[in-house]
Amino acid sequence: MSEKTTRCGFVALIGEPNAGKSTLLNRMVGQKVSIVTHKVQTTRARIRGVAIEGDAQIIFVDTPGLFRPRRRLDRAMVAAAWSGAADADVVVLLVEAHRGITPGVEDILANLAERAAGRPVALAINKIDRVKRPELLALAKALNERFDFVRTFMISAEKGDGVDDLKRWLADEMPEGPWLYPEDQIADLPLRMLAAEITREKLMLRLHDELPYQLTVETERWEERKDGSVRIDQVVYVARETHKGIALGRRGETIKAVGQAARAELEEMLGRRVHLFLTVKVRPRWEEEAERYREMGLDFSEGQG
């Protein structure tokens, strides 16, 4: 009896900020591995989610959104996104159906041939429930005239429409080879970092536009307790003293609500009791510290102007 042939490869999801990459990743994997908010540029590190489809293991690289960078952190995020495309076996470009070919999409298309050279690139038009079919077909035609996509998929990452077809196609495209991760592993992101990302998501949802993207969260301590619970100590770093007041909220109400929401999600994810302690600290130039970039899986040198 011959052993069954297995497949394993990397898929880079690229697109503008808020195109739905994290939502699609979570849908493909079947569990939350990347934070999803209504705000742009929420994904910083190249988070890998692992999905199984038949005999294939698909490792997703959830890249930061591609946009025109201004700060060092922006430049490092964009470099990470294109690096993810260059390292992948297959690239999937997500375009929002209702927004169409924006200047940002134009920029991506202009760089795609060079940056994804030699790799099959599929087009996934997302959020198809927001436009009528004739508009969808016209958009697909216009995009395929600008780049030679190997396949075009119409999907709704949020509702799941068309996602299974995309997943099956990706599985067939994976090269033959042994699986790189155990069958029950859904991400290669350390739990400490995933916990920090969950807290950062709750902060962004709670603060809306009050606080710029000049905050980051780090897990300083992870203590396994004898009763099976876990104690997690995290620090929220902000750039200014005024930001600290915003993050804390009146009488600490904001950070308390953030902690409660993050703890509830962590308990659901870990399947046990979580004791979460949050501290807010001012670190004026954290975006210029190489260590912060390493924590986020970004290359500090790529952020240089």
Phi, psi and omega in degrees: 000127180273148179290149180290148179281128177252156178235150178202134179194178183250139177237126177261125175263116181237163180158179177291162173303140177073013181287345179110017182297314181294320178297318179294317179302311181298323178294316181296316184283330179091006178203157184286117175235350180226138185289144181233122174224174178278357183264154181278164175057037180277333181272120181254298183285155177280087184281129179259128173249144184247124180238149178248132175222103184064234180267010183251140171251122182251121181254113184268133174256107181271100188274155172301153179296146180271124182207175179278112188281148177240318183259171178302315180299319177302313183297320179294323179293316180294320178299320179295322180297311181291328176296321177298321179293319182291331183271350188274162174277326179222142177245137175240120177266123177263130176232134180284126185302317186281344180262334175067213184272090179278170174304325178295317177296321177303316179298316180297314180300323181294332183260349190297316183301318181284316187286331181246030184304131176081359180249140176294134180240122177257153177254130175238110177273114188260162178064043185293342180288353183268350181226162179279159186303315180302322178293321178299312182296321179295320179293316179300318180296314181297319180291320180289338175286338182265339179210147183274078178286141181285329177211155176235130180238140174256118187224163165231102182298326182289318183266344178096354181299127176077353184291322181297321178298316178298317181296318179295319179296317179298320179301318179293332182278346182291139179290153177295141179162167181289154176292145182265344182231153174301154185299331184264006180266128184255348180201153177259014178279126179302147182302325179300318181286322179297321177297320178295322179294322179296317178295320179297322177299314181296323177298315183293322178293323183283322187274340180054239184261008182291327185237132177293184182279022182269051172219152175215159181236136177231140175272111183274329185215138177225107186243119176280126183260157184298331181278006178093350178277175180226139174258128180237122176253125181234150176245130173263115179265129175238163187274336185223158179298322179296326178294327180298317179297322180293316181295323179287319183079172181296124182055028177075015185294322183294309183293330177294315179295320178298315180298319179296316180293318180293318180297318180299317180290322178296320179296321178293319181290318185272342180071029178202174183287140180235132173254106186251128179236124182247138175233138177254126181231147176270126176224090193309321186239043182297333180289351179254011181258123182302325182297322179297323180291319178299320178301326183267002179075022180252157180268114183300321183293333180291345182274356181292143181283000000 
